[in-house]
Amino acid sequence: MEGMDLIALAKELSNLRDRVEALEKENAALKAKNAKLERRLAKSSKNSSKPPSTDSPRARSKRKKRRKSPRSQGAQPGHPPHERTRLAPDETIHIIPSQCAHCDHHLSGEDASPRTHQFVDIPPITPHVIDYILHDLDCSQCGKTTRARTPAHVGKRTYGDGIVSITSMLTGSFRISKRQTKRLLSKLLGIEVSLGSVSHFEHVTSTSLEPAYQEASQALRASEVAHCDETTWWQKGAHRGWAWVGCNQKVTLYHIQDNRSKSGLHALFGQEWEGTLISDRMGVYLHRDKGKGQRCLAHLLRDFEGLSERDGPLGETADKFANGLKQLFRFARWHRQGEDALLALTREELVAIGECWKPLLLEELVKGAAHADAPVWYHTLQEDWEQLWTWLSDERVAMTNNLAERKLRPLVLARKTSFGTESERGDRFIERIYTVAQTLADQSRDLLSFLRDSLATLHSPAPPPKLIAP
């Protein structure tokens, strides 16, 4: 009996040991899951790629607040004045006083340097309507009927280029919904159109902008340095696609497709482009077949800010790396601000500082990679290390991808208000109207006049207008 009791006790102890081991494994897994969820909850625009608009009230309260300036609001002493733009007058009226305002004496002569007060107003807007009365006449010789036709620039259209261009600018560049645009045309211009007509106007405009879009594509592929980024884009109300942007200081090109693969990069730059690409560290950019690259240091700073919030040696190492990048950004800001900065730095001085920080940051990165809980991208970052410092050898290369992120902002706002597009035709319209609008804005050129000139080429032999000024 005693032997059987010992055997049963041993079995029970073994079962308890197995149960304790299973519970310990489960506890460790739950702790890891809980830590992962806590890190996800702690994500904000400061330590991740989340936009500032998604920050929680708690995260917003932790943002560094700007120090209140001791200067009063408005223009400061010595600041150049920003005067109202003077328009070309449609009418000029000379007002000459006939008697003295003080003693009523008769005045004569003219002022050699009179003052000008410009008064600007908009008269009631009314559409210009033409009724073409088409007559059909029978020939007395052959008996056949000849039908009158509208002029070639009118054709079978009901609405002219002015209405089409205004409508497309409102729904595209100004991100107003089709329904609101329909109401605006009715209330402001007195023109009643259907929602289907608004969509048709967009398609006509998109067709007219195809040459300009191709011109932007060729200009981007001819550049030696460019930025690239992408964001989600909703297609057909449910399917998640991607909106890509490639840009430099002269041209901005947008492209919408249903995936985030290398084909999006090729649609912007082609497969043979060998220029320097400034981007984040997404795999598509890391594994480019040709050309050099510059990885965005601002993205890297956010990643290390997130890691620095962890406890332990890895968090301490990440905090040192993040502080090093912050110091580097401070020097870069002083270089950009020039004489207005606390310490004006030349390009040569900034490069010398970067060369000093480069081995120090690499040392901290290697220390962090030695920790068991270091993320996988620590190792890929070491392999891609030199592409964090391309800006040192090429002054045309920026150390961040902020330019592309700013160019993507209009599409992000459009996605929030319109919920994306519902057809391939809609994708092409968004691509082209935003490409043209942003590229013209960079050149301080007028979008509405460009749209009218482009639409005019659809029913005339005139060449399309040039998107990029020489």
Secondary structure as UniProt FT lines:
FT   HELIX           2..41
FT   TURN            45..47
FT   HELIX           52..54
FT   HELIX           57..61
FT   TURN            77..78
FT   TURN            101..103
FT   STRAND          136..138
FT   TURN            140..142
FT   STRAND          145..147
FT   TURN            152..156
FT   HELIX           161..171
FT   TURN            172..174
FT   HELIX           178..184
FT   HELIX           185..189
FT   HELIX           195..208
FT   HELIX           210..221
FT   STRAND          225..235
FT   TURN            236..238
FT   STRAND          239..247
FT   STRAND          252..257
FT   HELIX           262..269
FT   STRAND          276..279
FT   HELIX           283..286
FT   STRAND          293..295
FT   HELIX           297..308
FT   HELIX           313..337
FT   HELIX           338..340
FT   HELIX           347..369
FT   TURN            372..373
FT   HELIX           377..383
FT   HELIX           385..388
FT   HELIX           390..393
FT   TURN            395..396
FT   HELIX           402..418
FT   HELIX           424..442
FT   TURN            443..444
FT   HELIX           447..456
FT   HELIX           457..459
//
